[in-house]
Structure formats: C-alpha cells, structure tokens
Amino acid sequence: MTETRGVQQLLWHPGETIGHVHFPAGAGSATVVTMRESAGAEAGMVGSEGMVCLCTLLGCDTTPFEAVVQSPGQALRMSTEAVHARGS
C-alpha cells in the first residue's frame, strides 16, 4: 500500500506494537531515542534506500524508539505480520 507522509507525522511511540513497516519512496524518517525529561536524540535516518523498523526482520513486535517523518513524500507500507511470514 502506498501512503503520503507529512512532516513530523509520528509513525509510532516507543514500546508500541509495530503494526506496519515503512519503505520511504521519496519521504524520509528519523529514528529517535527518548531521553530523560522527554527530550529526544536522533539515532538514525531512513530514506528511499531502507526500511523503517528494521528490527521486525529479527522478529521484534515492539521497538524502544520513536519514528518520525522528517521530509514529506510517498512511502510503501507492509504489515509486520507479512514481514514475519516472509522471514520464516
């Protein structure tokens, strides 16, 4: 499924169940580590070369990170269930 992503759109919060992974196709997303006092630090950036929430390939259902869209554009979306099924 192709979706349009807007700037600062939150894809998920830390600890949330990851329902879908995202493949940016023009959009860019940041992986943010939440620190004390609600501050965050960018831990990584994903563009058209990658997949947002790579840990799902290892069988993870949740992540300690937050994912936020940094640049608007299109992204492909795939269910985490489908990722796990293709990896087994």
C-alpha positions in Angstrom: 0.0 0.0 0.0 1.3 3.5 -0.9 0.7 6.3 1.5 1.6 10.0 1.6 3.6 11.0 4.7 3.6 14.5 6.2 6.4 16.3 8.1 6.5 15.4 11.8 4.0 12.6 11.4 4.6 10.1 14.1 4.7 6.5 12.9 4.9 5.0 16.4 5.8 5.7 20.0 8.5 3.7 22.0 7.0 0.4 23.3 4.1 0.5 20.9 3.3 -2.7 18.9 4.5 -2.2 15.4 1.7 -2.9 13.0 3.5 -2.0 9.8 6.9 -1.3 8.5 7.5 1.6 6.0 9.6 1.8 2.9 10.2 5.5 2.1 9.9 6.3 -1.6 10.6 10.0 -1.5 9.8 10.5 2.2 12.5 10.4 4.9 12.0 9.3 8.5 14.1 9.6 11.7 14.5 7.1 14.5 14.5 9.0 17.7 15.7 7.8 21.2 13.7 9.3 24.0 15.9 10.6 26.8 15.0 11.8 30.3 12.8 14.8 30.6 11.0 14.0 27.3 14.0 15.2 25.2 15.0 13.0 22.2 18.1 12.4 20.2 18.0 11.3 16.6 19.6 7.9 16.3 19.2 7.3 12.6 17.7 8.4 9.3 15.9 6.3 6.7 15.3 7.3 3.1 14.5 5.5 -0.1 17.3 3.1 0.5 15.9 1.5 3.6 13.0 0.3 5.8 11.6 2.0 8.9 11.8 -0.5 11.8 14.4 -2.9 10.6 14.2 -4.8 13.9 11.0 -6.5 12.6 13.3 -8.7 10.4 14.6 -10.1 13.7 11.1 -10.9 14.9 10.6 -7.8 17.1 7.0 -6.7 17.7 7.9 -3.5 19.6 10.7 -1.0 19.5 12.3 1.3 22.1 12.5 4.1 19.5 10.1 6.6 18.1 9.8 7.0 14.3 9.0 10.5 12.9 8.7 11.6 9.3 11.3 14.3 8.6 10.7 15.0 4.9 7.3 14.6 3.2 6.6 12.2 0.4 5.4 8.7 -0.5 6.1 5.5 1.4 5.2 1.9 0.9 3.7 0.1 3.9 3.7 -3.6 4.7 2.2 -5.3 7.7 4.6 -6.7 10.3 2.7 -10.0 10.1 3.7 -10.2 6.4 7.3 -9.4 7.2 7.4 -12.2 9.8 5.8 -14.7 7.4 8.3 -13.9 4.7 11.2 -14.2 7.1 10.4 -17.7 8.3 
